[in-house]
Amino acid sequence: MTTLHQPLTETELLAALRTLNRSGLRGGGRAPHKPLLLLWLVDRFAASGNSETRYEEVAEPVGRLIAQYTAAVSTPDGERAALPFRLLETELWAATDAFSQPLPEQASHRRLLDLGARGRLRPAVEELLGDRRVRDRVRTLLLAEAIGSDSDTGTGSNTGTSAGSSSTLEQSVRDALPPAEPRYRQETRRVRDSRFARAVLPLYGNACAVCGFSGRIGPAPVGVEAAHVHGHADGGPDVVQNGIALCALHHALFDQGVLGLTEHLTIMVSPHFTHTGDHRGPAVTALAGLPVRLPADPGHRLAPQYVAWHAEHVFRH
């Protein structure tokens, strides 16, 4: 494993996550405490750009997750997070008291609170998590580890978890996170999003650049959204050259890396995409190689650097 101050590669990070020391607290097995703490930290980082947290913020929500996904034990929910907070591998995580001193090896829940314990993922880990593609891979691996399945083979092992699906766990982790933004910041974001949409959508005739869908209720567009090509949460700007009009379906597929754009602004469809059900799946596959609709003014068209960013960091090659 790399030393604490060396850069970390994606491969090394994933290997470290697969080899966490996860000895069961009782009766053998592999305890999910560390993967659950890491899932909470990864989602916190995705929401705020910072994984730094105080133990008092972690104890209740992560303890509740651990209680939900482990066999019943007598430890109160609020005390369960002490173990992973204190013992998570130092290659990934640095935990100290309020004065930046190392934590005692056997610090209890109450002791961690008294010490003002705090922790943060290592800078090299945060740097990798800044890449949405890496973050998604990390989240997928941790979900599989937490529910006791093998993320490479798809086989599962019973670890005493009370829930059996990664989607259920994902929702539980989201529910355990604190509100991402104060209300005033949410209002600011809504105003910003509205301005971005008003700037972008008319350039595309209020129609999806992929399929041409254009819905309205009265004069207002409906079902068509202004999408950032370089995601705003990842530093993409609110400029029309970073915006494209997409219907709700194609916006979701674009954000999840199913759809992408070439440098010539033709559509890419991920080779990993599969589908079942009605005609919409084959219709997505058939988009490969087609050009997107573009604004009439070349100055308002997508800028190459944003298209390249999406192709590198979001599209699933």
ZAMARGU-4260 file (C-alpha; in steps of 0.2 Angstrom, whole numbers, plus 5000, padded with zeros to 4 digits):
<rodrens>
0) 5000/5000/5000 | 5006/5018/4997 | 5012/5028/5011 | 5001/5042/5019 | 5008/5056/5008
5) 5011/5048/4991 | 4998/5050/4977 | 4985/5036/4977 | 4979/5027/4961 | 4962/5022/4958
10) 4967/5003/4958 | 4976/5006/4975 | 4960/5014/4982 | 4949/5000/4976 | 4961/4987/4983
15) 4962/4995/5000 | 4943/4995/5001 | 4942/4977/4996 | 4954/4972/5010 | 4948/4982/5025
20) 4950/4973/5041 | 4932/4968/5044 | 4933/4955/5058 | 4916/4952/5065 | 4913/4958/5082
25) 4904/4942/5088 | 4903/4925/5081 | 4914/4927/5066 | 4909/4934/5049 | 4913/4951/5041
30) 4906/4966/5050 | 4900/4980/5038 | 4904/4994/5050 | 4919/5002/5040 | 4910/5001/5023
35) 4895/5009/5030 | 4905/5023/5038 | 4914/5025/5021 | 4898/5026/5011 | 4892/5040/5023
40) 4908/5049/5020 | 4908/5047/5001 | 4890/5054/5000 | 4895/5068/5012 | 4909/5072/5000
45) 4899/5071/4985 | 4886/5083/4992 | 4898/5096/5000 | 4916/5093/4992 | 4923/5090/5010
50) 4923/5074/5020 | 4929/5082/5036 | 4917/5078/5050 | 4916/5078/5069 | 4912/5062/5078
55) 4896/5069/5086 | 4890/5072/5068 | 4893/5053/5063 | 4888/5044/5079 | 4869/5044/5077
60) 4867/5042/5058 | 4881/5030/5055 | 4876/5020/5071 | 4858/5019/5065 | 4865/5012/5048
65) 4876/4999/5057 | 4861/4994/5068 | 4850/4992/5052 | 4863/4981/5043 | 4870/4970/5057
70) 4863/4956/5067 | 4855/4962/5083 | 4868/4966/5098 | 4865/4976/5114 | 4876/4991/5109
75) 4865/5007/5108 | 4864/5014/5090 | 4873/5030/5095 | 4889/5020/5101 | 4891/5008/5086
80) 4900/5021/5075 | 4914/5023/5088 | 4923/5007/5081 | 4925/5011/5063 | 4928/5029/5067
85) 4943/5024/5078 | 4949/5009/5068 | 4947/5014/5049 | 4963/5011/5040 | 4975/5026/5041
90) 4979/5024/5023 | 4962/5031/5020 | 4957/5041/5035 | 4965/5052/5048 | 4956/5054/5065
95) 4962/5065/5079 | 4955/5074/5094 | 4950/5092/5094 | 4969/5097/5096 | 4975/5086/5082
100) 4982/5073/5093 | 4980/5054/5090 | 4965/5046/5097 | 4967/5033/5111 | 4967/5015/5105
105) 4952/5010/5115 | 4942/5026/5115 | 4924/5023/5118 | 4909/5033/5111 | 4908/5044/5126
110) 4927/5047/5126 | 4927/5052/5108 | 4913/5064/5111 | 4923/5071/5126 | 4939/5073/5115
115) 4930/5082/5102 | 4936/5068/5090 | 4936/5073/5071 | 4941/5064/5055 | 4943/5066/5037
120) 4947/5056/5022 | 4965/5057/5016 | 4968/5071/5003 | 4974/5058/4990 | 4957/5049/4993
125) 4947/5065/4991 | 4956/5069/4975 | 4951/5052/4968 | 4933/5055/4974 | 4932/5071/4965
130) 4931/5061/4949 | 4913/5056/4947 | 4917/5039/4938 | 4929/5034/4952 | 4916/5039/4965
135) 4903/5029/4957 | 4915/5014/4957 | 4919/5016/4975 | 4901/5018/4980 | 4896/5002/4970
140) 4910/4992/4979 | 4906/4998/4996 | 4887/4994/4994 | 4892/4976/4989 | 4904/4975/5004
145) 4891/4982/5016 | 4877/4970/5011 | 4889/4955/5010 | 4890/4952/4992 | 4905/4949/4981
150) 4906/4965/4969 | 4917/4955/4956 | 4906/4939/4955 | 4889/4945/4960 | 4888/4931/4973
155) 4883/4934/4991 | 4887/4929/5008 | 4876/4931/5023 | 4883/4943/5035 | 4868/4945/5046
160) 4862/4961/5037 | 4844/4965/5039 | 4841/4971/5021 | 4846/4963/5005 | 4848/4976/4991
165) 4860/4989/4987 | 4846/5001/4982 | 4838/5000/4999 | 4855/5003/5007 | 4858/5018/4996
170) 4842/5026/5001 | 4846/5022/5019 | 4863/5031/5017 | 4855/5046/5009 | 4842/5047/5023
175) 4856/5046/5036 | 4865/5062/5028 | 4862/5079/5036 | 4853/5091/5025 | 4865/5096/5011
180) 4861/5114/5011 | 4853/5128/5022 | 4837/5134/5015 | 4844/5150/5009 | 4857/5141/4999
185) 4844/5130/4991 | 4834/5145/4986 | 4850/5152/4978 | 4853/5136/4968 | 4835/5136/4962
190) 4836/5154/4956 | 4853/5149/4947 | 4845/5134/4939 | 4831/5144/4933 | 4842/5157/4925
195) 4852/5143/4917 | 4837/5135/4910 | 4830/5151/4903 | 4847/5154/4894 | 4849/5137/4887
200) 4832/5130/4882 | 4827/5144/4869 | 4843/5140/4860 | 4837/5123/4857 | 4820/5128/4853
205) 4814/5121/4870 | 4816/5104/4863 | 4827/5089/4867 | 4844/5089/4858 | 4844/5070/4857
210) 4826/5066/4852 | 4817/5082/4848 | 4804/5080/4861 | 4796/5097/4865 | 4782/5098/4878
215) 4772/5113/4884 | 4759/5118/4897 | 4753/5134/4890 | 4768/5144/4885 | 4780/5135/4898
220) 4791/5120/4892 | 4788/5104/4901 | 4798/5088/4902 | 4813/5097/4894 | 4828/5102/4905
225) 4844/5112/4904 | 4858/5099/4908 | 4876/5104/4912 | 4888/5094/4902 | 4902/5097/4914
230) 4892/5095/4930 | 4890/5110/4941 | 4893/5100/4957 | 4910/5095/4949 | 4915/5113/4945
235) 4906/5116/4928 | 4901/5134/4925 | 4883/5141/4921 | 4887/5146/4903 | 4877/5141/4888
240) 4892/5133/4880 | 4891/5120/4895 | 4872/5118/4893 | 4861/5106/4882 | 4843/5104/4882
245) 4837/5086/4886 | 4821/5078/4890 | 4820/5070/4907 | 4824/5052/4901 | 4839/5058/4890
250) 4845/5069/4904 | 4845/5055/4917 | 4855/5044/4904 | 4867/5058/4901 | 4870/5061/4919
255) 4873/5042/4922 | 4885/5040/4908 | 4874/5030/4897 | 4874/5043/4884 | 4889/5054/4879
260) 4896/5065/4865 | 4910/5064/4854 | 4921/5078/4849 | 4910/5080/4833 | 4895/5081/4844
265) 4888/5064/4839 | 4880/5053/4852 | 4889/5039/4861 | 4879/5025/4869 | 4888/5015/4883
270) 4893/4997/4878 | 4888/4993/4896 | 4870/4998/4893 | 4857/4984/4893 | 4838/4985/4893
275) 4822/4975/4895 | 4804/4980/4892 | 4796/4991/4879 | 4803/5000/4863 | 4812/5013/4873
280) 4828/5002/4876 | 4831/4999/4858 | 4827/5017/4854 | 4842/5022/4866 | 4854/5010/4858
285) 4849/5016/4840 | 4855/5034/4845 | 4873/5029/4843 | 4882/5039/4830 | 4868/5051/4827
290) 4871/5070/4828 | 4863/5081/4842 | 4853/5096/4837 | 4863/5112/4840 | 4859/5130/4842
295) 4859/5140/4826 | 4873/5152/4832 | 4890/5143/4833 | 4895/5154/4847 | 4881/5146/4858
300) 4886/5128/4854 | 4894/5116/4866 | 4912/5120/4870 | 4925/5106/4867 | 4932/5106/4884
305) 4915/5103/4893 | 4911/5089/4880 | 4929/5081/4883 | 4926/5082/4902 | 4910/5073/4901
310) 4917/5059/4890 | 4932/5057/4902 | 4923/5058/4919 | 4905/5053/4916 | 4903/5042/4901
315) 4904/5023/4904 | 4916/5017/4890
</rodrens>
